Amino acid sequence: MTLNHNITVDWFYTSALEGKPLGINAFEPEYPFEDLASLFDAQRKSDAKLVKLVESWKPEDLSTLRTLRDDKPWREQTDRILMHLFQHQIHHRGQVHAMLSGTSVKPPQLDDFYLGNERDQAARKDDFAALGFSETDIWPQREWQDS
């Protein structure tokens, strides 16, 4: 239920960020996925859509946007919507992590920093490949200097 909630909230805000707010329709049905594989696929597509959208923006695109709340239009600040959306994801993914910790299912690693050093690059190589990321997608290449 929690991960279904995450995806519908993503749809609510991403549609507004695209300039096509779904409003309450984003939550119909409230729990759109019955199996984890379909939910996982939908979440990956939603995440990719949001990344592509944000990458396309220019500074002037970051002022305000229109959302629909209770089917009434509201003007909201884009940066605040993004902060809320990311915080919402982190909050509920943390809940799922805690729930899995009480079962025999090993939860994914969520509390490691990805700092970009060689050790972290090696540790995250498979995760990045599965997500379709590369080191240069996340961090610009820099020469490492020991202090």
C-alpha positions in Angstrom: 0.0 0.0 0.0 2.8 2.4 0.9 4.6 2.1 -2.4 1.3 2.4 -4.3 0.8 5.6 -2.4 4.2 6.8 -3.5 3.5 6.2 -7.2 0.2 8.0 -7.1 1.7 11.0 -5.3 4.4 11.0 -8.0 1.8 11.1 -10.7 0.0 13.9 -8.9 3.0 16.2 -8.7 4.8 15.1 -11.9 1.7 15.8 -14.0 1.6 19.3 -12.4 5.3 19.8 -13.1 4.6 18.9 -16.7 1.9 21.5 -16.9 -0.9 18.9 -17.1 -2.1 18.5 -13.6 -4.2 15.3 -13.0 -5.5 16.5 -9.6 -7.4 13.9 -7.7 -7.5 11.7 -10.8 -3.9 10.7 -10.0 -5.3 8.7 -7.1 -7.8 6.7 -9.1 -7.5 3.9 -8.3 -5.9 4.5 -4.9 -3.8 1.3 -5.1 -3.2 0.8 -8.9 -0.8 -2.2 -8.6 -1.4 -5.6 -7.1 2.0 -7.0 -7.8 5.5 -5.7 -7.1 6.8 -6.2 -10.6 4.2 -3.9 -12.2 4.7 -1.4 -9.4 8.5 -1.5 -9.8 8.2 -0.9 -13.6 5.7 2.0 -13.1 8.0 3.6 -10.5 11.0 3.3 -12.8 9.1 5.0 -15.6 7.8 7.7 -13.3 11.3 8.4 -12.0 12.7 8.5 -15.5 10.0 10.9 -16.6 10.8 13.2 -13.7 14.5 13.1 -14.3 14.0 13.9 -18.0 11.6 16.7 -17.2 13.9 18.4 -14.6 16.9 18.0 -17.0 15.0 19.9 -19.7 14.2 22.9 -17.5 15.7 26.3 -17.8 16.0 28.7 -14.8 12.9 30.6 -15.9 10.9 27.3 -15.7 11.4 27.1 -12.0 9.0 29.8 -10.8 5.5 28.6 -10.2 3.2 25.9 -11.5 -0.5 25.0 -11.3 -1.7 22.1 -9.3 -5.3 20.9 -8.8 -6.3 20.4 -5.2 -9.9 19.3 -4.5 -10.2 20.0 -8.3 -9.5 23.7 -7.7 -6.4 25.3 -9.3 -3.6 26.4 -7.0 -0.4 28.3 -7.9 2.6 26.7 -6.1 6.3 27.3 -6.2 8.1 24.7 -8.3 11.2 24.3 -6.0 8.9 23.7 -3.0 6.9 21.1 -4.9 10.2 19.3 -5.8 11.4 19.4 -2.2 8.1 18.0 -1.0 8.1 15.3 -3.6 11.6 14.1 -2.8 11.0 14.3 1.0 7.8 12.3 0.5 9.6 9.6 -1.4 12.4 9.4 1.2 9.9 9.2 4.0 7.8 6.4 2.6 10.7 4.4 1.3 12.2 4.6 4.8 8.9 3.2 6.1 9.1 0.3 3.7 12.7 -0.3 4.7 11.7 -0.4 8.4 8.8 -2.8 7.6 11.1 -5.1 5.7 13.7 -5.1 8.5 11.1 -6.9 10.6 10.8 -9.7 8.1 13.1 -12.3 6.5 13.4 -10.1 3.4 16.6 -8.1 3.4 15.8 -4.5 2.7 17.9 -2.5 0.2 20.8 -0.4 1.4 19.4 3.1 1.9 21.8 4.8 4.4 25.1 4.8 2.5 26.3 8.0 1.0 27.3 7.9 -2.6 30.3 10.2 -2.5 31.8 9.3 -5.9 35.2 8.2 -4.7 36.7 5.1 -6.2 35.6 2.8 -3.3 32.0 4.0 -3.6 32.1 3.7 -7.4 33.0 0.1 -7.2 30.4 -0.6 -4.5 27.6 1.0 -6.5 28.5 -0.2 -9.9 25.9 -2.9 -10.1 23.2 -0.7 -8.6 23.9 2.1 -11.1 23.8 -0.4 -14.0 20.4 -1.7 -12.8 19.1 1.9 -12.6 20.6 2.9 -16.0 22.9 5.5 -14.4 26.6 6.0 -14.8 29.1 7.7 -12.6 29.2 10.7 -15.0 25.4 11.0 -15.0 25.5 11.7 -11.2 28.9 13.4 -10.7 31.1 15.3 -13.1 34.5 13.7 -13.4 37.2 15.2 -11.2 40.7 14.4 -10.4 40.9 12.9 -6.9 43.4 14.6 -4.6 44.6 13.3 -1.3 45.0 16.0 1.3 
